[in-house]
Amino acid sequence: MKGLLDKYQLNPTNYVFLDDMEDNTIAVEKLGIKSYQVKKRSDVVDILKSYI
């Protein structure tokens, strides 16, 4: 992921990452990307609604 951010000069603060695995969300947060661990489907809708 870090390689993609660097290669395309992407600002990690412009992105949101959703995953069901805590290890993945922790790793992405270390790169500066806001992340959420999703436990159920309805969580996705609630999380994304907060961004609109």
All heavy atoms as atom14 arrays in JSON, in Angstrom:
{
  "sequence": "MKGLLDKYQLNPTNYVFLDDMEDNTIAVEKLGIKSYQVKKRSDVVDILKSYI",
  "atom14_mask": [
    [1, 1, 1, 1, 1, 1, 1, 1, 0, 0, 0, 0, 0, 0],
    [1, 1, 1, 1, 1, 1, 1, 1, 1, 0, 0, 0, 0, 0],
    [1, 1, 1, 1, 0, 0, 0, 0, 0, 0, 0, 0, 0, 0],
    [1, 1, 1, 1, 1, 1, 1, 1, 0, 0, 0, 0, 0, 0],
    [1, 1, 1, 1, 1, 1, 1, 1, 0, 0, 0, 0, 0, 0],
    [1, 1, 1, 1, 1, 1, 1, 1, 0, 0, 0, 0, 0, 0],
    [1, 1, 1, 1, 1, 1, 1, 1, 1, 0, 0, 0, 0, 0],
    [1, 1, 1, 1, 1, 1, 1, 1, 1, 1, 1, 1, 0, 0],
    [1, 1, 1, 1, 1, 1, 1, 1, 1, 0, 0, 0, 0, 0],
    [1, 1, 1, 1, 1, 1, 1, 1, 0, 0, 0, 0, 0, 0],
    [1, 1, 1, 1, 1, 1, 1, 1, 0, 0, 0, 0, 0, 0],
    [1, 1, 1, 1, 1, 1, 1, 0, 0, 0, 0, 0, 0, 0],
    [1, 1, 1, 1, 1, 1, 1, 0, 0, 0, 0, 0, 0, 0],
    [1, 1, 1, 1, 1, 1, 1, 1, 0, 0, 0, 0, 0, 0],
    [1, 1, 1, 1, 1, 1, 1, 1, 1, 1, 1, 1, 0, 0],
    [1, 1, 1, 1, 1, 1, 1, 0, 0, 0, 0, 0, 0, 0],
    [1, 1, 1, 1, 1, 1, 1, 1, 1, 1, 1, 0, 0, 0],
    [1, 1, 1, 1, 1, 1, 1, 1, 0, 0, 0, 0, 0, 0],
    [1, 1, 1, 1, 1, 1, 1, 1, 0, 0, 0, 0, 0, 0],
    [1, 1, 1, 1, 1, 1, 1, 1, 0, 0, 0, 0, 0, 0],
    [1, 1, 1, 1, 1, 1, 1, 1, 0, 0, 0, 0, 0, 0],
    [1, 1, 1, 1, 1, 1, 1, 1, 1, 0, 0, 0, 0, 0],
    [1, 1, 1, 1, 1, 1, 1, 1, 0, 0, 0, 0, 0, 0],
    [1, 1, 1, 1, 1, 1, 1, 1, 0, 0, 0, 0, 0, 0],
    [1, 1, 1, 1, 1, 1, 1, 0, 0, 0, 0, 0, 0, 0],
    [1, 1, 1, 1, 1, 1, 1, 1, 0, 0, 0, 0, 0, 0],
    [1, 1, 1, 1, 1, 0, 0, 0, 0, 0, 0, 0, 0, 0],
    [1, 1, 1, 1, 1, 1, 1, 0, 0, 0, 0, 0, 0, 0],
    [1, 1, 1, 1, 1, 1, 1, 1, 1, 0, 0, 0, 0, 0],
    [1, 1, 1, 1, 1, 1, 1, 1, 1, 0, 0, 0, 0, 0],
    [1, 1, 1, 1, 1, 1, 1, 1, 0, 0, 0, 0, 0, 0],
    [1, 1, 1, 1, 0, 0, 0, 0, 0, 0, 0, 0, 0, 0],
    [1, 1, 1, 1, 1, 1, 1, 1, 0, 0, 0, 0, 0, 0],
    [1, 1, 1, 1, 1, 1, 1, 1, 1, 0, 0, 0, 0, 0],
    [1, 1, 1, 1, 1, 1, 0, 0, 0, 0, 0, 0, 0, 0],
    [1, 1, 1, 1, 1, 1, 1, 1, 1, 1, 1, 1, 0, 0],
    [1, 1, 1, 1, 1, 1, 1, 1, 1, 0, 0, 0, 0, 0],
    [1, 1, 1, 1, 1, 1, 1, 0, 0, 0, 0, 0, 0, 0],
    [1, 1, 1, 1, 1, 1, 1, 1, 1, 0, 0, 0, 0, 0],
    [1, 1, 1, 1, 1, 1, 1, 1, 1, 0, 0, 0, 0, 0],
    [1, 1, 1, 1, 1, 1, 1, 1, 1, 1, 1, 0, 0, 0],
    [1, 1, 1, 1, 1, 1, 0, 0, 0, 0, 0, 0, 0, 0],
    [1, 1, 1, 1, 1, 1, 1, 1, 0, 0, 0, 0, 0, 0],
    [1, 1, 1, 1, 1, 1, 1, 0, 0, 0, 0, 0, 0, 0],
    [1, 1, 1, 1, 1, 1, 1, 0, 0, 0, 0, 0, 0, 0],
    [1, 1, 1, 1, 1, 1, 1, 1, 0, 0, 0, 0, 0, 0],
    [1, 1, 1, 1, 1, 1, 1, 1, 0, 0, 0, 0, 0, 0],
    [1, 1, 1, 1, 1, 1, 1, 1, 0, 0, 0, 0, 0, 0],
    [1, 1, 1, 1, 1, 1, 1, 1, 1, 0, 0, 0, 0, 0],
    [1, 1, 1, 1, 1, 1, 0, 0, 0, 0, 0, 0, 0, 0],
    [1, 1, 1, 1, 1, 1, 1, 1, 1, 1, 1, 1, 0, 0],
    [1, 1, 1, 1, 1, 1, 1, 1, 0, 0, 0, 0, 0, 0]
  ],
  "atom14_positions": [
    [[0.83, -1.19, 0.0], [0.0, 0.0, 0.0], [0.87, 1.26, 0.0], [0.59, 2.18, -0.71], [-0.92, -0.03, 1.21], [-1.83, 1.16, 1.35], [-3.26, 1.26, 0.29], [-4.31, 0.04, 0.97], [0.0, 0.0, 0.0], [0.0, 0.0, 0.0], [0.0, 0.0, 0.0], [0.0, 0.0, 0.0], [0.0, 0.0, 0.0], [0.0, 0.0, 0.0]],
    [[1.92, 1.25, 0.82], [2.82, 2.4, 0.88], [3.41, 2.69, -0.49], [3.51, 3.84, -0.89], [3.93, 2.14, 1.91], [4.98, 3.22, 1.97], [4.52, 4.4, 2.76], [5.66, 5.34, 3.02], [5.35, 6.7, 2.7], [0.0, 0.0, 0.0], [0.0, 0.0, 0.0], [0.0, 0.0, 0.0], [0.0, 0.0, 0.0], [0.0, 0.0, 0.0]],
    [[3.73, 1.62, -1.23], [4.28, 1.8, -2.57], [3.31, 2.5, -3.51], [3.72, 3.34, -4.31], [0.0, 0.0, 0.0], [0.0, 0.0, 0.0], [0.0, 0.0, 0.0], [0.0, 0.0, 0.0], [0.0, 0.0, 0.0], [0.0, 0.0, 0.0], [0.0, 0.0, 0.0], [0.0, 0.0, 0.0], [0.0, 0.0, 0.0], [0.0, 0.0, 0.0]],
    [[2.03, 2.19, -3.42], [1.02, 2.85, -4.25], [0.88, 4.32, -3.89], [0.76, 5.17, -4.77], [-0.34, 2.17, -4.1], [-0.49, 0.81, -4.76], [-1.83, 0.2, -4.41], [-0.36, 0.94, -6.27], [0.0, 0.0, 0.0], [0.0, 0.0, 0.0], [0.0, 0.0, 0.0], [0.0, 0.0, 0.0], [0.0, 0.0, 0.0], [0.0, 0.0, 0.0]],
    [[0.86, 4.6, -2.6], [0.75, 5.99, -2.17], [1.92, 6.81, -2.7], [1.73, 7.93, -3.2], [0.71, 6.07, -0.64], [-0.51, 5.48, 0.05], [-0.32, 5.45, 1.56], [-1.77, 6.23, -0.32], [0.0, 0.0, 0.0], [0.0, 0.0, 0.0], [0.0, 0.0, 0.0], [0.0, 0.0, 0.0], [0.0, 0.0, 0.0], [0.0, 0.0, 0.0]],
    [[3.12, 6.26, -2.59], [4.3, 6.97, -3.07], [4.33, 7.06, -4.59], [4.58, 8.14, -5.14], [5.57, 6.27, -2.58], [5.76, 6.38, -1.08], [5.14, 7.27, -0.45], [6.52, 5.56, -0.53], [0.0, 0.0, 0.0], [0.0, 0.0, 0.0], [0.0, 0.0, 0.0], [0.0, 0.0, 0.0], [0.0, 0.0, 0.0], [0.0, 0.0, 0.0]],
    [[4.08, 5.97, -5.27], [4.16, 5.93, -6.72], [3.23, 6.96, -7.38], [3.61, 7.63, -8.33], [3.82, 4.53, -7.23], [3.88, 4.41, -8.75], [3.59, 3.0, -9.21], [3.68, 2.92, -10.73], [3.44, 1.55, -11.21], [0.0, 0.0, 0.0], [0.0, 0.0, 0.0], [0.0, 0.0, 0.0], [0.0, 0.0, 0.0], [0.0, 0.0, 0.0]],
    [[2.02, 7.07, -6.86], [1.04, 7.97, -7.46], [0.87, 9.27, -6.69], [-0.02, 10.05, -6.96], [-0.31, 7.25, -7.61], [-0.22, 6.09, -8.56], [-0.2, 4.78, -8.09], [-0.12, 6.3, -9.93], [-0.11, 3.71, -8.96], [-0.02, 5.24, -10.81], [-0.01, 3.95, -10.32], [0.09, 2.89, -11.19], [0.0, 0.0, 0.0], [0.0, 0.0, 0.0]],
    [[1.76, 9.52, -5.75], [1.78, 10.74, -4.94], [0.4, 11.02, -4.34], [-0.15, 12.11, -4.44], [2.27, 11.93, -5.78], [3.68, 11.73, -6.28], [4.14, 12.85, -7.19], [3.34, 13.59, -7.75], [5.43, 12.97, -7.34], [0.0, 0.0, 0.0], [0.0, 0.0, 0.0], [0.0, 0.0, 0.0], [0.0, 0.0, 0.0], [0.0, 0.0, 0.0]],
    [[-0.16, 10.0, -3.69], [-1.49, 10.1, -3.09], [-1.38, 10.53, -1.64], [-0.49, 10.08, -0.92], [-2.2, 8.74, -3.17], [-2.36, 8.16, -4.57], [-2.93, 6.75, -4.49], [-3.24, 9.04, -5.43], [0.0, 0.0, 0.0], [0.0, 0.0, 0.0], [0.0, 0.0, 0.0], [0.0, 0.0, 0.0], [0.0, 0.0, 0.0], [0.0, 0.0, 0.0]],
    [[-2.28, 11.38, -1.22], [-2.32, 11.84, 0.16], [-3.18, 10.87, 0.96], [-4.39, 10.77, 0.72], [-2.91, 13.25, 0.2], [-2.95, 13.81, 1.6], [-2.75, 13.11, 2.59], [-3.2, 15.1, 1.68], [0.0, 0.0, 0.0], [0.0, 0.0, 0.0], [0.0, 0.0, 0.0], [0.0, 0.0, 0.0], [0.0, 0.0, 0.0], [0.0, 0.0, 0.0]],
    [[-2.61, 10.15, 1.91], [-3.36, 9.13, 2.64], [-4.55, 9.68, 3.42], [-5.5, 8.97, 3.69], [-2.33, 8.51, 3.58], [-1.2, 9.44, 3.62], [-1.24, 10.25, 2.36], [0.0, 0.0, 0.0], [0.0, 0.0, 0.0], [0.0, 0.0, 0.0], [0.0, 0.0, 0.0], [0.0, 0.0, 0.0], [0.0, 0.0, 0.0], [0.0, 0.0, 0.0]],
    [[-4.53, 10.97, 3.76], [-5.65, 11.55, 4.51], [-6.91, 11.7, 3.66], [-7.98, 12.0, 4.18], [-5.27, 12.9, 5.13], [-4.95, 13.82, 4.08], [-4.09, 12.75, 6.08], [0.0, 0.0, 0.0], [0.0, 0.0, 0.0], [0.0, 0.0, 0.0], [0.0, 0.0, 0.0], [0.0, 0.0, 0.0], [0.0, 0.0, 0.0], [0.0, 0.0, 0.0]],
    [[-6.79, 11.46, 2.35], [-7.94, 11.56, 1.45], [-8.69, 10.24, 1.29], [-9.63, 10.16, 0.52], [-7.51, 12.04, 0.06], [-7.03, 13.47, 0.07], [-7.45, 14.26, 0.88], [-6.13, 13.8, -0.83], [0.0, 0.0, 0.0], [0.0, 0.0, 0.0], [0.0, 0.0, 0.0], [0.0, 0.0, 0.0], [0.0, 0.0, 0.0], [0.0, 0.0, 0.0]],
    [[-8.29, 9.22, 2.03], [-8.85, 7.89, 1.82], [-9.4, 7.28, 3.11], [-8.98, 7.63, 4.2], [-7.79, 6.96, 1.22], [-7.32, 7.48, -0.1], [-6.21, 8.3, -0.19], [-8.04, 7.21, -1.25], [-5.81, 8.82, -1.4], [-7.65, 7.74, -2.47], [-6.54, 8.55, -2.53], [-6.16, 9.08, -3.73], [0.0, 0.0, 0.0], [0.0, 0.0, 0.0]],
    [[-10.33, 6.35, 2.91], [-10.92, 5.6, 4.01], [-10.79, 4.12, 3.66], [-11.03, 3.73, 2.51], [-12.41, 5.96, 4.2], [-13.05, 5.11, 5.27], [-12.56, 7.42, 4.52], [0.0, 0.0, 0.0], [0.0, 0.0, 0.0], [0.0, 0.0, 0.0], [0.0, 0.0, 0.0], [0.0, 0.0, 0.0], [0.0, 0.0, 0.0], [0.0, 0.0, 0.0]],
    [[-10.41, 3.32, 4.63], [-10.22, 1.89, 4.41], [-11.16, 1.12, 5.33], [-11.22, 1.39, 6.53], [-8.76, 1.52, 4.72], [-8.43, 0.08, 4.55], [-8.18, -0.44, 3.3], [-8.34, -0.75, 5.66], [-7.85, -1.79, 3.14], [-8.02, -2.09, 5.51], [-7.78, -2.61, 4.25], [0.0, 0.0, 0.0], [0.0, 0.0, 0.0], [0.0, 0.0, 0.0]],
    [[-11.9, 0.17, 4.77], [-12.81, -0.67, 5.53], [-12.39, -2.12, 5.38], [-12.12, -2.57, 4.27], [-14.25, -0.52, 5.02], [-14.81, 0.89, 4.91], [-16.16, 0.87, 4.24], [-14.89, 1.53, 6.27], [0.0, 0.0, 0.0], [0.0, 0.0, 0.0], [0.0, 0.0, 0.0], [0.0, 0.0, 0.0], [0.0, 0.0, 0.0], [0.0, 0.0, 0.0]],
    [[-12.34, -2.84, 6.49], [-11.95, -4.25, 6.44], [-12.52, -4.95, 7.66], [-12.79, -4.32, 8.68], [-10.43, -4.38, 6.42], [-9.95, -5.72, 5.9], [-10.2, -6.74, 6.56], [-9.32, -5.74, 4.84], [0.0, 0.0, 0.0], [0.0, 0.0, 0.0], [0.0, 0.0, 0.0], [0.0, 0.0, 0.0], [0.0, 0.0, 0.0], [0.0, 0.0, 0.0]],
    [[-12.69, -6.25, 7.56], [-13.19, -7.0, 8.71], [-12.08, -7.51, 9.6], [-12.34, -8.0, 10.7], [-14.08, -8.15, 8.25], [-13.35, -9.17, 7.41], [-12.31, -8.83, 6.81], [-13.81, -10.32, 7.34], [0.0, 0.0, 0.0], [0.0, 0.0, 0.0], [0.0, 0.0, 0.0], [0.0, 0.0, 0.0], [0.0, 0.0, 0.0], [0.0, 0.0, 0.0]],
    [[-10.85, -7.36, 9.18], [-9.71, -7.86, 9.97], [-8.97, -6.7, 10.64], [-8.49, -5.78, 9.98], [-8.77, -8.66, 9.08], [-9.43, -9.9, 8.5], [-8.31, -10.89, 7.52], [-7.14, -11.4, 8.76], [0.0, 0.0, 0.0], [0.0, 0.0, 0.0], [0.0, 0.0, 0.0], [0.0, 0.0, 0.0], [0.0, 0.0, 0.0], [0.0, 0.0, 0.0]],
    [[-8.86, -6.79, 11.95], [-8.23, -5.73, 12.73], [-6.77, -5.49, 12.33], [-6.32, -4.34, 12.26], [-8.32, -6.05, 14.22], [-7.77, -4.95, 15.09], [-7.9, -5.25, 16.57], [-7.99, -6.43, 16.94], [-7.89, -4.3, 17.35], [0.0, 0.0, 0.0], [0.0, 0.0, 0.0], [0.0, 0.0, 0.0], [0.0, 0.0, 0.0], [0.0, 0.0, 0.0]],
    [[-6.03, -6.54, 12.06], [-4.62, -6.38, 11.66], [-4.48, -5.5, 10.43], [-3.56, -4.69, 10.34], [-3.97, -7.74, 11.4], [-3.75, -8.54, 12.67], [-3.84, -7.96, 13.77], [-3.49, -9.75, 12.56], [0.0, 0.0, 0.0], [0.0, 0.0, 0.0], [0.0, 0.0, 0.0], [0.0, 0.0, 0.0], [0.0, 0.0, 0.0], [0.0, 0.0, 0.0]],
    [[-5.39, -5.66, 9.47], [-5.34, -4.85, 8.25], [-5.64, -3.39, 8.54], [-4.98, -2.49, 8.0], [-6.32, -5.39, 7.21], [-5.92, -6.74, 6.69], [-4.77, -7.16, 6.81], [-6.87, -7.46, 6.12], [0.0, 0.0, 0.0], [0.0, 0.0, 0.0], [0.0, 0.0, 0.0], [0.0, 0.0, 0.0], [0.0, 0.0, 0.0], [0.0, 0.0, 0.0]],
    [[-6.63, -3.13, 9.39], [-6.96, -1.73, 9.69], [-5.84, -1.05, 10.47], [-5.54, 0.11, 10.24], [-8.3, -1.63, 10.46], [-8.23, -2.37, 11.67], [-9.46, -2.13, 9.62], [0.0, 0.0, 0.0], [0.0, 0.0, 0.0], [0.0, 0.0, 0.0], [0.0, 0.0, 0.0], [0.0, 0.0, 0.0], [0.0, 0.0, 0.0], [0.0, 0.0, 0.0]],
    [[-5.19, -1.79, 11.34], [-4.06, -1.24, 12.1], [-2.91, -0.89, 11.16], [-2.31, 0.19, 11.25], [-3.61, -2.22, 13.19], [-4.67, -2.32, 14.29], [-2.26, -1.8, 13.79], [-4.44, -3.43, 15.29], [0.0, 0.0, 0.0], [0.0, 0.0, 0.0], [0.0, 0.0, 0.0], [0.0, 0.0, 0.0], [0.0, 0.0, 0.0], [0.0, 0.0, 0.0]],
    [[-2.6, -1.78, 10.24], [-1.5, -1.54, 9.3], [-1.75, -0.32, 8.43], [-0.85, 0.5, 8.21], [-1.3, -2.78, 8.41], [0.0, 0.0, 0.0], [0.0, 0.0, 0.0], [0.0, 0.0, 0.0], [0.0, 0.0, 0.0], [0.0, 0.0, 0.0], [0.0, 0.0, 0.0], [0.0, 0.0, 0.0], [0.0, 0.0, 0.0], [0.0, 0.0, 0.0]],
    [[-2.97, -0.17, 7.98], [-3.31, 0.97, 7.11], [-3.29, 2.28, 7.9], [-2.84, 3.31, 7.38], [-4.69, 0.72, 6.44], [-5.22, 1.96, 5.79], [-4.56, -0.39, 5.41], [0.0, 0.0, 0.0], [0.0, 0.0, 0.0], [0.0, 0.0, 0.0], [0.0, 0.0, 0.0], [0.0, 0.0, 0.0], [0.0, 0.0, 0.0], [0.0, 0.0, 0.0]],
    [[-3.73, 2.25, 9.14], [-3.7, 3.47, 9.95], [-2.27, 3.96, 10.15], [-2.03, 5.16, 10.24], [-4.38, 3.25, 11.29], [-5.88, 3.3, 11.18], [-6.57, 3.33, 12.53], [-5.92, 3.12, 13.57], [-7.79, 3.54, 12.52], [0.0, 0.0, 0.0], [0.0, 0.0, 0.0], [0.0, 0.0, 0.0], [0.0, 0.0, 0.0], [0.0, 0.0, 0.0]],
    [[-1.32, 3.05, 10.2], [0.09, 3.45, 10.34], [0.58, 4.24, 9.13], [1.57, 4.96, 9.22], [0.97, 2.22, 10.56], [0.77, 1.59, 11.92], [1.62, 0.36, 12.11], [1.37, -0.26, 13.47], [2.12, -1.49, 13.68], [0.0, 0.0, 0.0], [0.0, 0.0, 0.0], [0.0, 0.0, 0.0], [0.0, 0.0, 0.0], [0.0, 0.0, 0.0]],
    [[-0.12, 4.1, 8.01], [0.22, 4.85, 6.8], [-0.49, 6.19, 6.74], [-0.29, 6.97, 5.83], [-0.15, 4.04, 5.54], [0.57, 2.71, 5.37], [0.0, 1.97, 4.17], [2.06, 2.94, 5.19], [0.0, 0.0, 0.0], [0.0, 0.0, 0.0], [0.0, 0.0, 0.0], [0.0, 0.0, 0.0], [0.0, 0.0, 0.0], [0.0, 0.0, 0.0]],
    [[-1.35, 6.45, 7.72], [-2.07, 7.73, 7.76], [-3.45, 7.68, 7.13], [-4.08, 8.72, 6.96], [0.0, 0.0, 0.0], [0.0, 0.0, 0.0], [0.0, 0.0, 0.0], [0.0, 0.0, 0.0], [0.0, 0.0, 0.0], [0.0, 0.0, 0.0], [0.0, 0.0, 0.0], [0.0, 0.0, 0.0], [0.0, 0.0, 0.0], [0.0, 0.0, 0.0]],
    [[-3.93, 6.49, 6.8], [-5.25, 6.34, 6.2], [-6.25, 6.03, 7.31], [-6.0, 5.17, 8.15], [-5.26, 5.19, 5.16], [-4.31, 5.53, 4.01], [-6.67, 4.93, 4.65], [-4.1, 4.39, 3.04], [0.0, 0.0, 0.0], [0.0, 0.0, 0.0], [0.0, 0.0, 0.0], [0.0, 0.0, 0.0], [0.0, 0.0, 0.0], [0.0, 0.0, 0.0]],
    [[-7.37, 6.74, 7.32], [-8.41, 6.47, 8.3], [-9.01, 5.11, 8.0], [-9.38, 4.81, 6.87], [-9.5, 7.56, 8.21], [-10.59, 7.41, 9.22], [-10.07, 7.64, 10.61], [-11.21, 7.52, 11.62], [-10.75, 7.47, 12.97], [0.0, 0.0, 0.0], [0.0, 0.0, 0.0], [0.0, 0.0, 0.0], [0.0, 0.0, 0.0], [0.0, 0.0, 0.0]],
    [[-9.09, 4.25, 9.0], [-9.6, 2.9, 8.75], [-10.61, 2.5, 9.82], [-10.6, 3.0, 10.94], [-8.46, 1.89, 8.7], [-7.86, 1.76, 9.95], [0.0, 0.0, 0.0], [0.0, 0.0, 0.0], [0.0, 0.0, 0.0], [0.0, 0.0, 0.0], [0.0, 0.0, 0.0], [0.0, 0.0, 0.0], [0.0, 0.0, 0.0], [0.0, 0.0, 0.0]],
    [[-11.47, 1.58, 9.41], [-12.52, 1.07, 10.28], [-12.58, -0.43, 10.15], [-12.53, -0.97, 9.05], [-13.89, 1.63, 9.87], [-14.0, 3.12, 9.97], [-13.67, 3.93, 8.9], [-14.45, 3.72, 11.15], [-13.77, 5.31, 8.99], [-14.56, 5.09, 11.25], [-14.22, 5.88, 10.17], [-14.32, 7.24, 10.26], [0.0, 0.0, 0.0], [0.0, 0.0, 0.0]],
    [[-12.74, -1.08, 11.28], [-12.98, -2.52, 11.26], [-14.49, -2.72, 11.18], [-15.24, -2.25, 12.03], [-12.43, -3.19, 12.5], [-12.61, -4.69, 12.47], [-12.06, -5.38, 13.7], [-11.62, -4.74, 14.64], [-12.09, -6.68, 13.68], [0.0, 0.0, 0.0], [0.0, 0.0, 0.0], [0.0, 0.0, 0.0], [0.0, 0.0, 0.0], [0.0, 0.0, 0.0]],
    [[-14.93, -3.4, 10.14], [-16.36, -3.63, 9.9], [-16.73, -5.0, 10.44], [-16.14, -6.0, 10.07], [-16.65, -3.54, 8.39], [-18.09, -3.84, 8.11], [-16.26, -2.18, 7.85], [0.0, 0.0, 0.0], [0.0, 0.0, 0.0], [0.0, 0.0, 0.0], [0.0, 0.0, 0.0], [0.0, 0.0, 0.0], [0.0, 0.0, 0.0], [0.0, 0.0, 0.0]],
    [[-17.72, -5.01, 11.31], [-18.15, -6.28, 11.9], [-19.43, -6.81, 11.27], [-19.68, -7.99, 11.26], [-18.33, -6.11, 13.39], [-17.02, -5.7, 14.06], [-17.02, -6.01, 15.51], [-15.72, -5.5, 16.1], [-14.96, -6.47, 16.75], [0.0, 0.0, 0.0], [0.0, 0.0, 0.0], [0.0, 0.0, 0.0], [0.0, 0.0, 0.0], [0.0, 0.0, 0.0]],
    [[-20.24, -5.9, 10.72], [-21.46, -6.32, 10.05], [-21.74, -5.38, 8.89], [-21.23, -4.26, 8.84], [-22.64, -6.38, 11.02], [-22.91, -5.09, 11.73], [-23.98, -5.23, 12.77], [-24.2, -3.85, 13.36], [-24.74, -3.79, 14.62], [0.0, 0.0, 0.0], [0.0, 0.0, 0.0], [0.0, 0.0, 0.0], [0.0, 0.0, 0.0], [0.0, 0.0, 0.0]],
    [[-22.54, -5.85, 7.96], [-22.81, -5.11, 6.74], [-23.32, -3.7, 6.97], [-22.91, -2.76, 6.3], [-23.86, -5.88, 5.94], [-23.5, -6.15, 4.57], [-24.65, -6.87, 3.92], [-24.13, -7.48, 2.73], [-24.82, -8.22, 1.95], [-26.07, -8.49, 2.22], [-24.28, -8.73, 0.88], [0.0, 0.0, 0.0], [0.0, 0.0, 0.0], [0.0, 0.0, 0.0]],
    [[-24.2, -3.55, 7.91], [-24.8, -2.23, 8.15], [-23.76, -1.22, 8.64], [-23.95, -0.02, 8.5], [-25.95, -2.34, 9.15], [-25.5, -2.84, 10.39], [0.0, 0.0, 0.0], [0.0, 0.0, 0.0], [0.0, 0.0, 0.0], [0.0, 0.0, 0.0], [0.0, 0.0, 0.0], [0.0, 0.0, 0.0], [0.0, 0.0, 0.0], [0.0, 0.0, 0.0]],
    [[-22.66, -1.69, 9.2], [-21.58, -0.79, 9.61], [-21.04, 0.0, 8.43], [-20.71, 1.17, 8.55], [-20.43, -1.56, 10.25], [-20.76, -2.14, 11.61], [-21.78, -1.74, 12.21], [-19.99, -3.01, 12.06], [0.0, 0.0, 0.0], [0.0, 0.0, 0.0], [0.0, 0.0, 0.0], [0.0, 0.0, 0.0], [0.0, 0.0, 0.0], [0.0, 0.0, 0.0]],
    [[-20.94, -0.64, 7.29], [-20.39, 0.01, 6.09], [-21.23, 1.22, 5.73], [-20.71, 2.31, 5.5], [-20.31, -0.97, 4.9], [-19.88, -0.26, 3.64], [-19.37, -2.11, 5.22], [0.0, 0.0, 0.0], [0.0, 0.0, 0.0], [0.0, 0.0, 0.0], [0.0, 0.0, 0.0], [0.0, 0.0, 0.0], [0.0, 0.0, 0.0], [0.0, 0.0, 0.0]],
    [[-22.52, 1.05, 5.7], [-23.43, 2.14, 5.35], [-23.29, 3.27, 6.35], [-23.16, 4.45, 5.99], [-24.88, 1.65, 5.27], [-25.85, 2.81, 5.07], [-25.04, 0.63, 4.16], [0.0, 0.0, 0.0], [0.0, 0.0, 0.0], [0.0, 0.0, 0.0], [0.0, 0.0, 0.0], [0.0, 0.0, 0.0], [0.0, 0.0, 0.0], [0.0, 0.0, 0.0]],
    [[-23.29, 2.94, 7.63], [-23.19, 3.97, 8.68], [-21.86, 4.72, 8.58], [-21.84, 5.96, 8.71], [-23.32, 3.34, 10.06], [-24.71, 2.79, 10.33], [-25.68, 3.22, 9.66], [-24.82, 1.9, 11.2], [0.0, 0.0, 0.0], [0.0, 0.0, 0.0], [0.0, 0.0, 0.0], [0.0, 0.0, 0.0], [0.0, 0.0, 0.0], [0.0, 0.0, 0.0]],
    [[-20.79, 4.03, 8.34], [-19.48, 4.67, 8.23], [-19.44, 5.61, 7.03], [-19.03, 6.76, 7.13], [-18.36, 3.62, 8.13], [-18.22, 2.88, 9.46], [-17.03, 4.27, 7.74], [-17.4, 1.59, 9.38], [0.0, 0.0, 0.0], [0.0, 0.0, 0.0], [0.0, 0.0, 0.0], [0.0, 0.0, 0.0], [0.0, 0.0, 0.0], [0.0, 0.0, 0.0]],
    [[-19.87, 5.11, 5.89], [-19.8, 5.93, 4.67], [-20.76, 7.12, 4.73], [-20.45, 8.18, 4.19], [-20.07, 5.06, 3.44], [-18.99, 4.01, 3.17], [-19.36, 3.17, 1.96], [-17.62, 4.65, 2.99], [0.0, 0.0, 0.0], [0.0, 0.0, 0.0], [0.0, 0.0, 0.0], [0.0, 0.0, 0.0], [0.0, 0.0, 0.0], [0.0, 0.0, 0.0]],
    [[-21.9, 6.97, 5.37], [-22.83, 8.1, 5.53], [-22.19, 9.26, 6.28], [-22.5, 10.42, 6.02], [-24.1, 7.66, 6.25], [-25.12, 7.01, 5.38], [-26.37, 6.72, 6.19], [-27.44, 6.08, 5.31], [-28.64, 5.76, 6.11], [0.0, 0.0, 0.0], [0.0, 0.0, 0.0], [0.0, 0.0, 0.0], [0.0, 0.0, 0.0], [0.0, 0.0, 0.0]],
    [[-21.29, 8.95, 7.18], [-20.65, 10.0, 7.95], [-19.72, 10.87, 7.08], [-19.31, 11.93, 7.52], [-19.87, 9.41, 9.12], [-18.69, 8.75, 8.7], [0.0, 0.0, 0.0], [0.0, 0.0, 0.0], [0.0, 0.0, 0.0], [0.0, 0.0, 0.0], [0.0, 0.0, 0.0], [0.0, 0.0, 0.0], [0.0, 0.0, 0.0], [0.0, 0.0, 0.0]],
    [[-19.42, 10.41, 5.89], [-18.53, 11.15, 4.98], [-19.27, 11.95, 3.93], [-18.65, 12.62, 3.1], [-17.54, 10.19, 4.31], [-16.45, 9.76, 5.26], [-16.59, 8.62, 6.04], [-15.3, 10.52, 5.42], [-15.61, 8.24, 6.94], [-14.31, 10.15, 6.31], [-14.48, 9.0, 7.07], [-13.5, 8.64, 7.95], [0.0, 0.0, 0.0], [0.0, 0.0, 0.0]],
    [[-20.6, 11.86, 3.92], [-21.35, 12.64, 2.91], [-22.22, 13.69, 3.57], [-22.41, 13.74, 4.73], [-22.21, 11.76, 1.99], [-23.18, 10.9, 2.8], [-21.34, 10.9, 1.12], [-24.18, 10.15, 1.94], [0.0, 0.0, 0.0], [0.0, 0.0, 0.0], [0.0, 0.0, 0.0], [0.0, 0.0, 0.0], [0.0, 0.0, 0.0], [0.0, 0.0, 0.0]]
  ]
}
